[in-house]
Amino acid sequence: MENVSSHKHFILNGFNELGALRPVLFIPFSIMFVVSLSANSLLLYVVISQRSLHSPMCILIAGMAFVDLSLPLFFVPNMLLSFLFDWRGISLLGCLVQIYFVHLLGTFQSTLLLWMALDRYFAICTPLYYHECMALPRFFKFVMPLLIRNVLMVTLIVTLAGSLSFCSPNVINHCFCEHMALVELACGSTAVNNLVGLLTVSLIPVADFIIITASYIVIFRSVLSSGQSGVKALHTCITHIVVMSVSLTIILVAFLSYRIRNGPPAAIRVFFSIMYLLFPSCFNPIIYGIRTTEIRQHIVKTLMCGRFLKTVAHS
């Protein structure tokens, strides 16, 4: 009889249904990867290099750019190599490490949106105390519980996944190690893993979205009751809510697809799991960088300066 705990090596088999067309996926996902790296690197460079952009909101945008720059590095290169050269193998340890960092960085995407909502709340509802509230010592009192929450929940789901025994087949129907895709291969009951996974989604992206929405409702009421010109406030808040709504929808579709009987085809499920990580990394720099006037102006200056220097070098 085969030892059920013998499987320490897995095959990532995402989009296997495409057969000979699978390598074609290298093109769109590599383009998204390059866009993510380029846009987030440029945004980070501009915010760090310009002292005038060292405001709390711009620092939070830079933090988002850092997360969006780092997250794809933990799964996209391996996924692209799998598409191009059919390299599909991964060890259990490598799988758990990938799950940990992908999910940890993924939680910070929604948490950073929550921090941005706090920034807008203090700036609009308590403008006289804005700098006092956003000073680092006091602001850390708001963010530290969220940091601890993210680390504890992700550490818990990875620890529980690592303690499972895995049966045949050792094929993960995904392009990277996703928590539920790995848990599906376990022998015996995975009720605790499913419960903790559901709890993690409820306590992080869903809870963050509820708090963000509540804070923006307070902001809207404050703007309307005070008779202030709320165009800029509404513009910023609506942008945040739209991004969070799209991200949360993709996350929930990817999460619930593993728990619905006769759910969507495997390729659709894998696609949504990839997009909820890669899509924000590509478009957050545009939404939070390009649409922020001060940052946009410095980005244009940086690009124009680079073009001028390149022209001089070739002349």
C-alpha positions as CSV (number, residue, x, y, z in Angstrom):
1,M,0.0,0.0,0.0
2,E,1.4,3.4,-1.0
3,N,2.3,5.8,1.8
4,V,-0.1,8.7,1.5
5,S,2.5,11.1,2.9
6,S,5.1,10.2,0.3
7,H,4.2,13.0,-2.2
8,K,6.7,15.8,-1.7
9,H,6.8,16.8,-5.4
10,F,4.0,18.2,-7.5
11,I,3.2,18.9,-11.1
12,L,1.6,22.3,-11.9
13,N,-0.8,21.5,-14.7
14,G,-2.8,24.7,-15.2
15,F,-4.3,25.3,-18.6
16,N,-3.4,21.7,-19.6
17,E,-6.7,21.7,-21.5
18,L,-5.2,24.0,-24.2
19,G,-2.8,21.3,-25.3
20,A,-0.5,22.5,-28.0
21,L,-1.8,26.1,-27.6
22,R,-0.6,26.3,-24.0
23,P,2.7,28.0,-24.9
24,V,0.8,30.8,-26.6
25,L,-0.2,32.0,-23.1
26,F,3.4,33.1,-22.6
27,I,2.7,36.2,-24.8
28,P,-0.1,37.9,-22.9
29,F,1.1,37.0,-19.5
30,S,4.7,38.1,-20.3
31,I,3.4,41.4,-21.6
32,M,1.4,41.9,-18.3
33,F,4.5,41.0,-16.3
34,V,6.7,43.5,-18.2
35,V,4.0,46.2,-17.8
36,S,3.8,45.5,-14.0
37,L,7.5,45.6,-13.5
38,S,8.0,48.8,-15.6
39,A,5.1,50.8,-14.3
40,N,5.7,50.0,-10.7
41,S,9.4,50.5,-10.9
42,L,8.9,53.9,-12.5
43,L,6.3,54.9,-9.9
44,L,8.5,53.8,-7.0
45,Y,11.5,55.7,-8.5
46,V,9.5,58.9,-8.9
47,V,8.0,58.9,-5.4
48,I,11.4,58.1,-3.8
49,S,13.5,60.6,-5.8
50,Q,11.1,63.6,-5.4
51,R,11.0,65.1,-1.9
52,S,7.8,67.0,-2.8
53,L,6.1,63.6,-3.1
54,H,6.9,62.4,0.4
55,S,3.4,63.0,1.7
56,P,1.6,60.2,3.5
57,M,-0.7,59.5,0.6
58,C,2.2,59.3,-1.9
59,I,4.1,57.1,0.5
60,L,1.1,54.8,0.6
61,I,1.0,54.8,-3.2
62,A,4.7,53.9,-3.2
63,G,3.9,51.1,-0.8
64,M,1.3,49.8,-3.1
65,A,3.8,50.0,-6.0
66,F,6.3,48.0,-4.0
67,V,3.8,45.2,-3.2
68,D,2.6,45.2,-6.9
69,L,6.2,45.0,-8.0
70,S,7.1,42.2,-5.6
71,L,4.1,39.9,-5.8
72,P,4.4,38.8,-9.5
73,L,8.1,37.9,-8.9
74,F,7.0,35.0,-6.7
75,F,4.9,33.2,-9.3
76,V,5.0,34.8,-12.8
77,P,8.6,33.8,-13.8
78,N,8.0,30.2,-12.9
79,M,4.6,30.2,-14.7
80,L,6.1,31.7,-17.9
81,L,8.9,29.1,-17.9
82,S,6.2,26.4,-17.5
83,F,4.4,27.8,-20.6
84,L,7.5,28.1,-22.7
85,F,9.6,25.0,-21.7
86,D,6.9,22.9,-20.1
87,W,8.7,23.0,-16.7
88,R,5.9,22.0,-14.3
89,G,7.6,20.4,-11.3
90,I,7.7,22.0,-7.8
91,S,8.6,20.6,-4.4
92,L,6.2,20.7,-1.4
93,L,8.6,23.1,0.4
94,G,8.8,25.3,-2.7
95,C,5.0,25.2,-3.0
96,L,4.5,26.2,0.6
97,V,7.0,29.1,0.3
98,Q,5.2,30.3,-2.9
99,I,1.8,30.1,-1.2
100,Y,3.1,32.1,1.8
101,F,4.6,35.0,-0.1
102,V,1.9,35.2,-2.8
103,H,-0.9,35.2,-0.2
104,L,0.9,37.5,2.2
105,L,1.6,40.1,-0.4
106,G,-1.9,39.7,-1.8
107,T,-3.4,40.6,1.6
108,F,-1.4,43.8,1.6
109,Q,-3.0,44.9,-1.6
110,S,-6.4,45.3,0.1
111,T,-4.9,46.4,3.4
112,L,-3.0,49.3,1.6
113,L,-6.4,50.4,0.2
114,L,-7.7,50.5,3.7
115,W,-4.7,52.6,4.8
116,M,-5.4,55.0,1.9
117,A,-9.1,55.2,3.1
118,L,-7.8,56.2,6.5
119,D,-5.6,58.8,5.0
120,R,-8.6,60.3,3.1
121,Y,-10.8,60.2,6.2
122,F,-8.3,62.1,8.3
123,A,-7.5,64.6,5.4
124,I,-11.2,65.4,4.7
125,C,-13.1,64.8,8.0
126,T,-10.4,66.1,10.4
127,P,-8.1,68.3,8.3
128,L,-6.8,70.3,11.3
129,Y,-5.5,67.1,12.9
130,Y,-4.4,65.4,9.7
131,H,-0.6,65.6,10.2
132,E,-1.0,64.6,13.8
133,C,-3.0,61.5,13.0
134,M,-0.8,60.5,10.1
135,A,2.4,61.0,12.0
136,L,4.3,57.7,12.0
137,P,4.0,56.8,15.8
138,R,0.3,57.4,15.8
139,F,-0.4,55.9,12.4
140,F,1.4,52.7,13.3
141,K,-1.2,52.2,16.0
142,F,-3.8,51.9,13.2
143,V,-1.7,49.7,10.9
144,M,0.1,47.4,13.3
145,P,-3.0,45.3,14.1
146,L,-3.6,44.9,10.4
147,L,0.0,43.8,9.8
148,I,-0.2,41.3,12.6
149,R,-3.6,40.0,11.3
150,N,-2.2,39.4,7.8
151,V,0.9,37.6,9.0
152,L,-1.0,35.4,11.5
153,M,-3.7,34.4,9.1
154,V,-1.4,33.6,6.2
155,T,1.0,31.7,8.5
156,L,-1.9,29.7,9.8
157,I,-3.2,28.6,6.5
158,V,0.3,27.7,5.2
159,T,1.1,25.8,8.4
160,L,-2.1,23.8,8.2
161,A,-1.5,23.1,4.5
162,G,2.0,21.8,5.2
163,S,0.7,19.4,7.9
164,L,-1.5,17.6,5.4
165,S,-0.8,14.2,3.8
166,F,-1.1,14.1,0.0
167,C,-2.5,11.2,-2.1
168,S,-2.2,10.4,-5.7
169,P,-2.4,12.0,-8.2
170,N,0.2,14.7,-7.3
171,V,-1.0,17.0,-10.0
172,I,-2.0,20.6,-9.0
173,N,-4.5,22.0,-11.6
174,H,-3.0,25.4,-11.4
175,C,-0.1,27.5,-12.8
176,F,1.3,28.3,-9.4
177,C,0.8,26.9,-5.9
178,E,-2.5,28.3,-4.7
179,H,-3.7,27.3,-1.3
180,M,-7.0,25.6,-2.2
181,A,-5.5,23.9,-5.3
182,L,-2.9,22.2,-3.0
183,V,-5.5,21.4,-0.2
184,E,-7.7,19.6,-2.8
185,L,-4.9,16.9,-3.2
186,A,-4.9,16.1,0.6
187,C,-6.0,12.7,2.0
188,G,-8.6,12.8,4.7
189,S,-10.6,15.7,6.0
190,T,-9.7,19.3,5.0
191,A,-12.6,20.9,6.9
192,V,-10.2,22.9,9.1
193,N,-8.3,24.2,6.0
194,N,-11.5,25.2,4.3
195,L,-12.8,26.9,7.5
196,V,-9.5,28.9,8.0
197,G,-9.4,29.8,4.3
198,L,-13.0,31.1,4.5
199,L,-12.1,33.0,7.7
200,T,-9.0,34.5,6.1
201,V,-11.1,35.9,3.2
202,S,-13.7,37.2,5.6
203,L,-11.2,38.9,7.9
204,I,-8.9,40.4,5.3
205,P,-10.3,41.5,1.9
206,V,-14.0,41.4,2.9
207,A,-13.5,43.2,6.2
208,D,-11.2,45.7,4.6
209,F,-13.8,46.4,1.9
210,I,-16.5,46.9,4.5
211,I,-14.3,49.4,6.5
212,I,-13.3,51.2,3.3
213,T,-16.9,51.6,2.3
214,A,-18.0,52.8,5.7
215,S,-15.2,55.3,5.9
216,Y,-16.1,56.7,2.5
217,I,-19.8,57.0,3.5
218,V,-18.7,59.1,6.4
219,I,-16.5,61.2,4.0
220,F,-19.4,61.8,1.6
221,R,-21.7,62.8,4.4
222,S,-19.0,65.2,5.8
223,V,-18.4,66.8,2.4
224,L,-22.2,67.2,1.7
225,S,-23.0,68.5,5.1
226,S,-20.2,71.0,5.2
227,G,-20.9,72.4,1.7
228,Q,-17.3,71.9,0.7
229,S,-16.3,71.3,-2.9
230,G,-16.1,67.5,-2.8
231,V,-15.0,66.9,-6.4
232,K,-11.4,65.9,-5.5
233,A,-12.6,63.8,-2.5
234,L,-15.3,62.0,-4.5
235,H,-12.8,61.4,-7.3
236,T,-10.3,59.8,-5.0
237,C,-12.8,57.8,-3.0
238,I,-14.7,56.5,-6.0
239,T,-11.4,55.4,-7.6
240,H,-10.6,53.4,-4.5
241,I,-14.0,51.8,-4.2
242,V,-14.0,50.8,-7.9
243,V,-10.5,49.2,-7.6
244,M,-11.5,47.4,-4.4
245,S,-14.8,46.2,-5.8
246,V,-13.2,44.7,-8.9
247,S,-10.4,43.1,-6.9
248,L,-12.8,41.7,-4.3
249,T,-15.1,40.3,-7.0
250,I,-12.2,38.5,-8.7
251,I,-11.0,37.2,-5.3
252,L,-14.4,35.9,-4.3
253,V,-15.0,34.2,-7.7
254,A,-11.6,32.5,-7.5
255,F,-12.2,31.5,-3.9
256,L,-15.8,30.3,-4.2
257,S,-15.1,28.4,-7.5
258,Y,-13.3,25.7,-5.4
259,R,-16.3,25.3,-3.1
260,I,-19.2,25.2,-5.6
261,R,-20.2,21.8,-6.9
262,N,-20.2,21.6,-10.7
263,G,-18.4,25.0,-10.7
264,P,-16.8,26.7,-13.7
265,P,-14.3,24.8,-15.9
266,A,-10.8,24.4,-14.5
267,A,-9.2,26.8,-17.0
268,I,-11.7,29.6,-16.0
269,R,-10.9,29.0,-12.3
270,V,-7.2,29.1,-12.9
271,F,-7.6,32.3,-15.0
272,F,-9.4,34.1,-12.2
273,S,-6.9,33.0,-9.6
274,I,-4.0,34.4,-11.7
275,M,-5.9,37.6,-12.6
276,Y,-6.7,38.6,-9.0
277,L,-3.0,38.7,-8.3
278,L,-1.7,40.0,-11.7
279,F,-4.4,42.4,-12.7
280,P,-4.0,44.9,-9.8
281,S,-0.2,44.8,-10.2
282,C,-0.6,46.1,-13.8
283,F,-3.3,48.7,-13.4
284,N,-2.8,50.1,-9.9
285,P,0.2,52.2,-11.1
286,I,-2.1,53.7,-13.7
287,I,-5.0,54.3,-11.3
288,Y,-3.0,55.6,-8.3
289,G,0.0,57.0,-10.1
290,I,-1.1,58.5,-13.4
291,R,-4.4,59.8,-12.0
292,T,-2.6,61.6,-9.1
293,T,-1.7,65.0,-10.6
294,E,1.5,65.6,-8.6
295,I,2.9,62.1,-9.4
296,R,1.8,62.3,-13.1
297,Q,3.6,65.6,-13.6
298,H,6.9,64.1,-12.1
299,I,6.5,61.0,-14.2
300,V,6.2,63.1,-17.4
301,K,9.2,65.1,-16.4
302,T,11.2,61.9,-15.7
303,L,10.3,60.4,-19.1
304,M,11.0,63.6,-21.0
305,C,14.3,64.0,-19.2
306,G,15.2,60.4,-20.1
307,R,14.3,61.0,-23.7
308,F,16.3,64.2,-23.8
309,L,19.4,62.5,-22.3
310,K,19.0,59.6,-24.8
311,T,18.8,62.1,-27.7
312,V,22.0,63.9,-26.5
313,A,23.9,60.6,-26.1
314,H,23.1,59.7,-29.7
315,S,23.9,63.2,-31.1
